[in-house]
């Protein structure tokens, strides 16, 4: 799954890299090394026939939701069931986006019986250091007061053997050759759409400080590798990212 991630590339550069016509509502963007649920993030999306880099909240608020707070529990969507779930079915069909990321964090549970053991965070990223394009689903929510929200969830799938030792789920990505089709709302067949996803990416994981556990911490030091078994950072406030259950899964 994905409960925290990193995005540092400026939206203007994302527009160039992804062939977007412009940037919407991201004037105050700053590199974020600890993206947590409900935070605003840049997304690549086709709106009214135009490809844009637009701000979206991380955590989908379905159009039918009465309370937008539901988004904090909708940060991920399982690819195996997205086409069947009322929350994600329509979005998989015609409301897809890309969520750029430098990488993401995952937490390894300590071995059973480890005295005082706490989860070890890892930063997982492309082996070549390249930008990832998480496969996202989005929705457009309208409040009774006229407020509007664009929000997104990240599609997840079974982790590759190399990453499964840390967690059995991982975010899915879309490679450069399939991004035009993924962003095209005319592609509506679930089987064809999911065939565009990368299932065996070349990613690596490195242990990082437990300082990432706290959403108050944010900076490049969070992705710096630490020696395995190093003392836990005193800034940490828990052994898992807030809002994530003990199984590390929301759906």
Secondary structure, 3 states (H helix, E strand, C coil): CCCEEEECCCHHHHHHHHCCCEEECCCCCCCEEEECCCCEEEEEEEECCEEEEEEEEECCCCCCCCCHHHHHHCCEEECCCCCCCCCCHHHHHHCEEEEEECEEEEEECCCCCCCCCCCEEEEEEECCCCCEEEEEEEEEEECCCCCEEEEEEEEEEECCHHHHCCCCEEECEECHHHHHHHCCCCCCCHHHHHCCEECCCCEEEEEECHHHHCCCCCCHHHHCECCCCCCCCCCCCCCCCCCCCCCCCCC
